[in-house]
């Protein structure tokens, strides 16, 4: 009996010591898996100009840092210019690239978008990379300055208008690239043409998914229309990233903190954006969707050309523009 008891205690002690050691040994592998793909391209961007929306924080800031490191002239377009200037100062100091600038852009206000575009076009003669990165997530029901539901207005319509206003400069600077930061969440989205502004029914999680599907469909139709221009358009899923994006949900904020070990860092989340912006093999690739620096599966709704065309036309009507 004594021997059996000692044996049991020995097994328990072995498990108590061995399991934590095994978990500790697995930590690097778990982190490598969570981190996902990395941009392996060493391409330089000297003489190139890039606009990145929402680049004062999160993956946008890390994308700006990497493009600046590669020699690009980077314009941080953001609503909070104080945070933008702090980010730009940090990036300039770290990369030694003085060409990191900040311009005010509020994607929830079409007047601000037009003012940004007018200022940019007056001061900048070239634009080679446009990264539509900024976004909102899980907002309580609210509307933009122009009366659009916030997710739709910021994540889709704001970037739709911005791209429209900057497109001729991109064409003049070609080869050029447009990159739309979407999400895996697009799989849960639907384009509810009968209730785009969520006035009949609203769920903030679904509203986010709907807007991310709009990003994918916009990219698809834009790429079709840009054929032969040497301007490409691609969309991407950055991964589940530990950023401020979930700030509108207390529950998600706490969950993100608890699960932070299993989330990408902003630098890791920026890798696919950087890949789409610089990878030599993507120079003529357009209309695709990427995740972890490789092509990824798009939902059937995201491959619906008729819905993409209808969304394009409805977006133009809502914004009061003609984009043929």
N, C-alpha and C positions, 0 to 999 in steps of 0.2 A: 504493500500500500504506500509506504514511504517513497519507494522508488518511482511508483506511478505518479505520486503527487509532485515529486521533483521534476519528473519528465514534463508534466503539464505546465508547471511553473516555468520550466526552461523554454517550452514552446511559446508560451505567452510572452516571455521576456524577449525571445527572438523576434516574434511578430512586432512587439512594441518598438524594437530598435530597427528591425529590417524594413518595415513598411514606410516609415518616415524617410529612411535612407533611399529607398527606391523612388519615392515621390520626389525627393530632392534631386536625385540623379535624372529624373524625367523632366524637371523644370526647363532646362535649356531646349529640349526637343519640343515641349509644349509651346514655349515662346516662339520658336522658329516656325511652328505650324500656324500660330495665331498671326504672326507678322505677315505671312503671305508672300506674294511675289515682290521682287525688287527690280527697279529699272537698271539694267546692266549697261545701257548705252552711255558712252563717254562723250557724246556729241557736244560741241561747243556752240554757243549762241551769240558770239560776238557780232555786233552790228544788227542784231535782231531786237524787236520791240514786242513786249507782251503786256496785256491787260489781264489782271486777275481780280475778279470780284470777291469781296469778303476776305481779302488776304491779310487782314489785321490780326487774325487769330486762327487757330486750328490748322486743318490741312491746307487751307489757302495760304496761310503764312509760311508753312513749310514748303509749299510749292514755289512761292515767291523767292524763298531763300535759295532753293536749288537752282532756279532759273538765273538768279543773280550770280550765283557761284559759277555758272557756266558762261557768264559774260553778257547776259541780256540786259536791255534797258527795261525795267519792270515798273509798271504803274499799278499801285495798290488802289483799287477802287472800293471804297467802303463808306458806310454811313457815319461811323464814329471816327472822325479824322484824328482825334487825339490819340486813340489807340493805334490808328494807322501810322501816325508819325513815330510813335514809340517802336512799332514793329519795323518800320523802314530804317530808323536809326540803328536798331540792333542788327539788322541784316547788312546794312552798309558797313558797320564796324567789323562784323564777322567775315564778310566776303571780300572786303576791300573794293567793292563795286559802288561808286558814288551815284550810279544811275538807278536809284530806287526811289521812286516818287510816290506821292499820295494825292489822290483827287477824290473829292466828295461824290458819293453816289448812293442814293437811297432808292432801292429797287421797289419800294412800296409807294413811289410817287413818280408818275411819268414825267412831270415837270423837271424833277431832279435828274432823271435819266437823260432827257433831252439837253439839259444844261451841261451835264457831264460830257455828252457826245460832242456838243458844240465846242466846248473848251478843248477837248482832246484833239479834235480835227483841226482846230486853229493852231495848236501848238506842236502836234506830232505829225510828221510827214509819212511815217510808216507804221504798220501794225502787222506783225507776222503770226502772233499767237493770241487768241482770245479764249480765256478759260472762264466759263460761266460757273463759278464755284459756290457763290453765296447761296444761302438757303435758310428757311425756317422750318421747324418741325414741332408738331404737337401743340400748336397755338390754340388757345381758347378761341371761340368764334369771334372774328374781328375782320374788318375790311381795310383795304389800302386807301390812300388819299383819293383814288379814282373810283372807289366803290367795289373793288374786286375782293373776293374772299382771299385772306392773307396768303395761304399756301399757293393758290393758283396765281395770285398777283405777283408775288415775289419770286417763287421758284420757276414759274413758267413765263407769264406775260412780261415780267420785268426784263428777263433775259432775252425773250423774243424781240422786244422793242430795241434793246441795246444792240443786239446782233444786227438787226435791220439798219440801224443808224450808222454802224461801223463797217458794214459789209463792203462798201465801195473802196474803203481804205485797205481792207484786207485783200481785195482783188487786185488793187494797184501794187500791193507789196508781195504778191504771190511769187513762190509757193507760200501758202499760209494755212494755219490750222485753227479750227474752232472746236473746243472741247467742252462738252456739257456734263457736269457732275450730276449723275442721276443716283439710283440706289437699287439694291435688290428688292426694296419695297415696291418697285414698279409692278412686280408680279401680283400684288394685291390691289392694284389700281384699276379703275375703269374711267372712261371719259363720259361723264353723265351730262350730255349736252342739254338735257331738259332741266338741269339744276347745277350748272357749273359753279355758281356762287354759294352753293350749300344752303340756300334759304328755305328749302322745303325739308331737308334733313341734313344733319351735320354730325360727323364723327371725326375728331381731329386726327386720329391715327389714319383713317381711310383718306382724309383730305390730303395728308402728306403723300400717301401712296398714289393717289390720283395725279398729284402734281409731278411726281417722279416718272409716272407713265407718260405724262405730257412731255417731259424732257426727252424721253426715248423716241416718241413719235415725231417731235419737232426735229430731232437729229436726223431721223430717217428721211423725212420730206425735204429738209434742208440739203442733205447730201445729194438727193436726186436732182434738185434744182441747180446745184453747184457743179454738176458734171461738166468737165471741159474747162473749168475756170482755174484749176490748180489750187483751189481752196477746198480743204477737206473738212468734214464735220463728223466727230465721233462722240459717243457717250460712254460713261463708265460708272461702275460701282466701286467706291473707295474702300469698302469693308465696314465692319462695325468698329468705329473709332472713338476713343475716349476724348471727346471735345465738349464744348459748351452747347452743342446743337440741341440737347435734350433739356435745356434749362427751363422750358415752359411746363415741364412735368416734374413735380416733386418726386413721385414714385420712380420715374425713369432716372432721375438724377441720383437717387440713392442706389438704385439697381446698378447703374453705371459705376458708382464708387465701389460697390461690393464685388462686381465682376471685372474691375479694371485690369486685373492680371490677364483676363481672357479677351481683352479688347486691343485693337491696334493702337499704337501711339500715333499722334498726328503725323510724325515723320513717316511712319509705315503706311498710314492712310493716304499720304500724298504720292506714293510711288507710282500708282497707275496714272494719276494726272500728269506727272513728269514724263512717264513713258509715252503717253499719247502726244505730249508736246514735243518730244525730242527724238524718239526712236527713228532711225534712218529707214527701217523697213516699213514704216507707216506713212511714208511721204505721199503715196498715192492711194492709201487705204481710206475709205470714207463710208459713212453710214453704218458703222459697226459699234458694238457694245463690248466693253472690256471689264475685266475684274482680275486682280492680282497679275497685272501686266500680260494678260492673254485674253483671247476672245472668250466671251461668256454667253450663256444661253439667255435669250430674250423671250419673254412671255408671248403667247399667241396674240394677245391684245397689242403688244408692242411691235408686232410684225404686220399689223393690219394697215395696208396702204390707203384704203378708203377712209378709215378713221383718221389717219395722219393728214390726209388732204383736207378733210372736213375741219379738223382742229386748226389747221393752218388758216383756212378761210374765216372761221369764227374768231380766231385770235386777231386777225387783221381788222375785222369789223369792230371788235371790242376796243381796239387801240386806235381806231380811226385812221388806219394807214392802208396804202395800196402796195402790195409786195408781190409782183408777178414773177 
